[in-house]
Amino acid sequence: MTGFHLAGQALLVVRVGAWLSSGVLIGVFYFLTLRWSVKMLIANERLVLAMLLPLGRLALLAGLLAVIVSRFGALALLLTTAGIFVSRLAAMQWGEQM
């Protein structure tokens, strides 16, 4: 193996980690805003904002994923989506503990 081959593999590992972590960050933002809007709906306060937040949340998520796939390709989209699912699992576990 040459040094260039190992450098290419290391770069791939870094890219995979970066896309997974960006997906986790997007997912954390998504699920925190979901929690916020559910709390507002339960408390019957700011109902208009609580109903508009899901639209904005979905539009932002769809826009981010569309930009990722158009600029970086399908692998980046799949890894980012996997990161979002990881944050979903964490949010579900966190919600069960409360």
C-alpha positions in Angstrom: 0.0 0.0 0.0 1.2 3.4 -0.8 0.8 6.5 1.3 -1.6 8.0 -1.1 -4.0 5.0 -0.8 -4.0 5.3 3.0 -4.6 9.0 2.8 -7.6 8.4 0.5 -9.1 5.9 3.0 -8.5 8.3 5.9 -10.1 11.1 3.9 -13.1 8.9 3.3 -13.4 8.1 7.0 -13.3 11.8 7.8 -16.0 12.6 5.2 -18.2 9.8 6.6 -17.8 11.1 10.1 -18.5 14.7 9.0 -21.7 13.8 7.1 -23.0 11.6 10.0 -22.3 14.4 12.5 -24.0 17.0 10.3 -27.0 14.7 10.2 -27.0 14.4 14.0 -26.8 18.1 14.4 -29.7 18.6 11.9 -31.7 16.0 13.7 -31.0 17.5 17.1 -32.3 20.9 15.9 -35.3 19.2 14.3 -36.3 17.3 17.4 -35.7 20.1 19.8 -38.0 22.4 17.7 -40.5 19.5 17.6 -40.5 19.3 21.4 -40.8 23.1 21.6 -43.9 23.2 19.4 -45.5 20.3 21.2 -45.0 22.1 24.5 -46.7 25.2 23.1 -49.6 23.2 21.8 -50.1 21.4 25.1 -50.0 24.7 27.0 -52.4 26.4 24.5 -50.0 29.3 24.0 -48.9 30.8 20.8 -51.0 28.5 18.8 -50.3 30.1 15.4 -46.6 29.8 16.0 -47.0 26.2 17.2 -48.8 25.4 14.0 -46.4 27.1 11.7 -43.3 25.6 13.3 -43.8 22.1 11.7 -44.1 23.7 8.3 -40.9 25.6 8.8 -39.2 22.6 10.2 -40.1 20.4 7.3 -39.2 23.1 4.7 -35.8 23.6 6.3 -35.1 19.9 6.5 -36.2 19.3 2.9 -34.1 22.3 1.7 -31.0 21.2 3.6 -31.3 17.6 2.2 -31.9 18.9 -1.3 -28.8 21.1 -1.1 -26.7 18.2 0.2 -27.8 15.8 -2.5 -27.4 18.4 -5.3 -23.9 19.5 -4.3 -22.4 16.5 -2.7 -24.3 13.4 -4.0 -26.2 10.5 -2.8 -23.6 9.1 -0.4 -23.7 12.4 1.5 -27.5 12.4 1.6 -27.6 8.8 2.9 -25.0 9.5 5.6 -26.8 12.7 6.7 -30.1 10.9 6.8 -28.5 8.1 8.9 -27.3 10.8 11.3 -30.8 12.2 11.5 -32.1 8.7 12.4 -29.4 8.4 15.1 -30.6 11.6 16.6 -34.2 10.4 16.3 -33.3 7.2 18.3 -31.6 9.4 20.9 -34.7 11.7 21.1 -37.0 8.7 21.5 -34.8 7.3 24.3 -34.6 10.7 26.0 -38.4 11.0 25.8 -39.0 7.7 27.4 -36.8 8.6 30.4 -38.8 11.7 31.1 
